[in-house]
């Protein structure tokens, strides 16, 4: 962690309103009112579990936090930035959120290691050797370094999920979102 990351982490921890704040959030799919007045504050370092019946809006709410879904009413503030249609805000927020999708969304034409290192190389501009070293450490951390050079179709569902977790961690995000983390 560098000095600017340490300063940002300290600022987030001192932020009384939280690193994620949702106030009166509503979302409709046509006539279906999926999110009804959601209020939530998550402080830096907190672990929050959102649970409910299938179809109750859990995934939709998680997707609104990084603007993969647009909410129609209320406000969502992530790390002090309000989610609006401003693409710069959306890009800034997404670069600091690690997301592990229910279906993992691994690139089928890339190996496990390449899936983990793609974003750090493209977004953070890490050199290949540095990204590969970080990627291997992350694959070790999730217990599958021996799978580094295999393609997603060669991995079990649990191994694919671990690659997705390593990929999300590779960007050193401030926030991690998991959609159905026990599905594999």
C-alpha positions in Angstrom: 0.0 0.0 0.0 1.5 3.4 -0.9 1.1 6.7 0.9 -1.8 7.9 -1.2 -3.7 4.6 -0.7 -3.0 4.8 3.1 -4.3 8.4 3.1 -7.4 7.4 1.2 -8.0 4.4 3.5 -7.7 6.7 6.5 -10.1 9.2 5.0 -12.6 6.5 4.2 -12.4 5.1 7.8 -12.9 8.6 9.2 -15.9 9.3 6.9 -18.9 9.1 9.3 -21.4 8.4 6.6 -19.6 5.3 5.3 -17.8 4.1 2.2 -21.1 2.9 0.8 -24.3 4.9 1.5 -27.7 4.1 0.0 -30.6 6.4 0.8 -34.2 5.6 -0.3 -33.0 3.6 -3.4 -35.7 2.5 -5.8 -35.4 0.4 -8.9 -38.1 -0.8 -11.3 -38.1 -3.3 -14.2 -41.1 -2.1 -16.1 -44.0 -2.4 -13.6 -42.0 -4.6 -11.2 -40.8 -2.5 -8.2 -37.6 -4.5 -7.3 -35.9 -2.2 -4.8 -38.2 -0.3 -2.5 -36.6 2.5 -0.4 -33.4 0.7 0.4 -31.3 2.5 3.1 -27.9 1.1 3.9 -24.6 2.5 5.3 -21.4 0.4 5.2 -18.3 1.7 6.9 -14.8 1.0 5.6 -13.7 -2.5 6.8 -17.2 -3.7 7.6 -18.5 -7.0 6.1 -22.2 -6.9 5.2 -24.3 -9.8 4.0 -27.5 -9.1 2.1 -29.7 -12.2 2.0 -33.2 -12.9 1.0 -35.4 -15.1 -1.2 -34.6 -15.8 -4.8 -35.8 -12.8 -6.9 -35.9 -10.4 -3.9 -33.4 -7.9 -5.5 -30.1 -8.8 -3.9 -28.2 -9.0 -7.2 -29.9 -5.9 -8.5 -28.9 -3.9 -5.5 -25.3 -5.1 -5.7 -25.3 -4.2 -9.4 -26.6 -0.6 -8.6 -23.6 0.0 -6.3 -21.2 -0.1 -9.2 -23.7 1.2 -11.7 -24.1 -1.9 -13.7 -27.8 -1.2 -13.1 -29.2 2.3 -12.8 -31.5 3.1 -9.9 -34.4 5.4 -10.6 -34.9 7.1 -7.3 -32.8 7.8 -4.2 -29.1 8.2 -4.0 -26.1 5.9 -3.8 -22.7 7.3 -2.7 -19.6 5.2 -3.0 -16.3 6.4 -1.4 -17.7 10.0 -1.3 -18.8 10.0 -5.0 -22.5 10.1 -5.8 -23.6 7.7 -8.5 -25.1 9.7 -11.4 -24.9 9.3 -15.1 -21.5 11.1 -15.2 -19.3 8.5 -16.9 -16.2 9.9 -15.0 -17.8 9.2 -11.7 -18.8 5.7 -12.8 -15.3 4.9 -14.1 -13.8 6.2 -10.8 -16.1 4.1 -8.7 -15.7 1.0 -10.8 -11.9 1.2 -10.6 -12.1 0.9 -6.8 -14.7 -1.9 -6.6 -13.9 -5.6 -7.0 -16.9 -7.6 -8.2 -17.2 -11.3 -8.2 -20.2 -12.2 -10.4 -22.6 -15.1 -9.8 -21.6 -16.5 -13.2 -17.9 -15.5 -12.7 -17.7 -13.9 -16.2 -14.2 -15.2 -16.9 -12.8 -14.7 -20.4 -12.9 -18.2 -22.0 -10.0 -17.4 -24.4 -7.6 -16.4 -21.5 -5.9 -18.6 -19.0 -6.6 -18.2 -15.3 -3.5 -16.1 -14.9 -4.4 -13.9 -17.9 -7.9 -13.4 -16.5 -6.3 -12.2 -13.2 -3.7 -9.9 -14.8 -5.7 -8.3 -17.6 -7.2 -5.4 -15.7 -4.0 -4.5 -13.8 -2.1 -4.4 -17.1 -4.8 -2.4 -19.0 -6.1 -0.1 -16.2 -3.2 0.2 -13.8 -0.6 0.0 -16.6 1.5 -2.7 -14.8 4.2 -4.3 -16.8 3.5 -7.9 -17.8 6.2 -9.4 -15.4 4.9 -7.4 -12.5 1.3 -8.2 -13.2 2.2 -11.9 -13.6 4.0 -11.9 -10.2 1.0 -10.3 -8.5 -1.4 -12.7 -10.3 0.6 -15.7 -9.2 0.6 -14.5 -5.6 -3.2 -14.0 -5.8 -3.7 -17.5 -7.3 -1.6 -18.9 -4.5 -3.7 -16.9 -2.0 -6.9 -18.5 -3.2 -5.2 -21.9 -3.3 -4.9 -22.7 -7.0 -1.5 -21.7 -8.3 -1.2 -24.9 -10.3 -4.2 -23.8 -12.4 -2.6 -20.6 -13.6 -2.1 -21.8 -17.2 -5.5 -23.5 -17.6 -8.5 -22.1 -19.4 -11.8 -21.6 -17.6 -13.4 -24.6 -19.3 -10.6 -26.8 -17.8 -11.5 -25.7 -14.3 -14.2 -26.8 -11.9 -16.9 -24.3 -10.8 -15.1 -23.7 -7.5 -11.8 -23.1 -9.2 -13.4 -20.6 -11.6 -14.9 -18.8 -8.6 -11.4 -18.6 -7.0 -10.0 -17.2 -10.3 -12.8 -14.6 -10.2 -11.9 -13.7 -6.6 -8.2 -13.4 -7.5 -9.1 -11.2 -10.5 -11.2 -8.9 -8.3 -8.4 -8.6 -5.7 -5.8 -7.9 -8.4 -7.0 -4.3 -8.7 -6.5 -3.7 -4.9 -10.1 -2.5 -4.6 -11.4 -0.5 -1.6 -14.7 -2.4 -1.9 -15.4 -6.1 -2.7 -18.9 -7.1 -3.9 -19.8 -10.8 -4.2 -23.0 -11.9 -5.9 -24.0 -15.4 -4.6 -20.6 -16.2 -3.1 -21.5 -19.7 -2.1 -23.0 -20.8 -5.5 -19.9 -22.8 -6.5 
